[in-house]
Amino acid sequence: MPTRILIVRTSSLGDLVHMLPAISDIARHVPDAEIDWIAEEAFAEIPAWHPAVGEVIKVAHRRWRKAWWSAQVRAERKALRERLRAKQYDIVLDMQALLKSAWLVRQARGVRHGLDWRSAREPLASLFYNVRHRVEFWQPAVIRQRKLAALTFGYQYGGQPDFGLQAFSRQGGQGGVADPVHEVSAGGLDATELPRLHHLDNDRGYAVIMPSASRDDKLWPEDDWRAVFRRLRDAGCALKLLAGNDQEAERARLLVAGMEDVEVMPRMDLTSVARLLAGARLMVGLDSGLTHLSAALGRPTIGIYRASTPVRTPLVGSNYTASLGDRGASPSREAVMASVEQALAAR
């Protein structure tokens, strides 16, 4: 009989990316695993990319909390509850350890696993689990999630993290994205079920830049960004800037005013952004979920940290990465430029 597993990790973008190696570990060590995953509707594409994940169950906490008691939201919450109650799981694993995730765990049927009181970000969440695990808090998120999964299923994890994103493969030297290879994964999902990935027509190569954020304390000085842009243009890279909203897009346009071969990208779904990142020569970005996605896709990636620390959330990937700065300590232009040189030299 298969081992039916429900993973609970709803948000945020970067946190879901950090989860992917743990899913690969489970698929490797529990070969009969059938894995479902509950995720916030805005990020539901990310679990679907992993070939070992069967069903992605969408939750809408971010939207629901704006009108929690409205008729529509009550109906959606009831439908989710009935869906969770309809299936018997062997293991229900909360990998978020918040009260909002414990609320979901409580509605599912199965042996509930999660972090213990000392390990959980919100200790009260641990009271909802049948089995509690100790995982040291101050360590990189990817390692923390891999350890929790290993403790839950009784194996020793090892090796470099596998994000399960092989379908986003880079065409040799062309800056394009190949169609996924037709194969069946350990989880039984045909990789061709992923959205088709299209070639990105840019023979000279391009760099993806994420210079904007929702908070001013995350921003890096404009003159320093322009120095990076000039170096990338000198290296022959076109520039593609990402922005999360109209305000960020306007800031990006002002940063590159007067420069040639530069594009501020329109709003795209996450799969389209992943295709763009997978074809890039490199990425330079503020600490954001998309910067972490770039590293996970195996692209040379530089992350600029100003309002957060890379101690717990460093960039992790199979190619060159640099996690520069720290909370309240902006990285210097010289440090970022030196990392750009290393990223340009990376394969």
PyMOL commands that set and color helices and strands:
alter all, ss='L'
color gray80, all
select helices_A, chain A and resi 13-29+41-43+45-49+61-64+71-85+99-107+123-128+141-153+191-193+216-218+222-234+246-255+270-278+289-296+333-345
alter helices_A, ss='H'
color red, helices_A
select strands_A, chain A and resi 3-8+33-40+53-59+88-94+109-115+131-133+206-210+238-241+262-264+282-286+301-305+321-325
alter strands_A, ss='S'
color yellow, strands_A
deselect
rebuild
show_as cartoon
